[in-house]
Amino acid sequence: QVQLVESGGGLVQAGGSLRLSCAASGRTFSSYAMGWFRQTPGKEREFVAAITWNGFNTYYADSVKGRFTISRDNAKKMVYLQMNSLKPEDTAVYYCAAGETHSDYDPVDRYEYDYWGQGTQVTVSS
């Protein structure tokens, strides 16, 4: 069982930066792949970024590639999403998610993830 709590959201001007954090509980955190997704009203939850259990591989949506960076600290049971050069279209509720590692892991597929946080709001003003 893994519990996830996001923090770090807020209001920022276009071009600014935010760092989201996700604190995890559970003894097996280091074995989980971790992802960040986002959702706006009336839309499907969409993939933003993911990182494998050991941090060796990272994945990004095309819309955030080069601007966002995902990282993790297994000793602290933390996952981070550094968001730079923010755009108004990045406005959404951002969710942290954990999924068990397996050979066919598809980081983009939200159904790969078993545990979700409650979300943190990010608002980017123009």
Sequence and secondary structure as in RCSB ss.txt:
>XXXX:A:sequence
QVQLVESGGGLVQAGGSLRLSCAASGRTFSSYAMGWFRQTPGKEREFVAAITWNGFNTYYADSVKGRFTISRDNA
KKMVYLQMNSLKPEDTAVYYCAAGETHSDYDPVDRYEYDYWGQGTQVTVSS
>XXXX:A:secstr
  EEEEE  EEEETT  EEEEEEEESTTGGGEEEEEEEE TTS  EEEEEE TTSS EEE TTTTTTEEEEEETT
TTEEEEEE S  GGG EEEEEEEEE  TT  TT GGG  EE   EEEEEE 
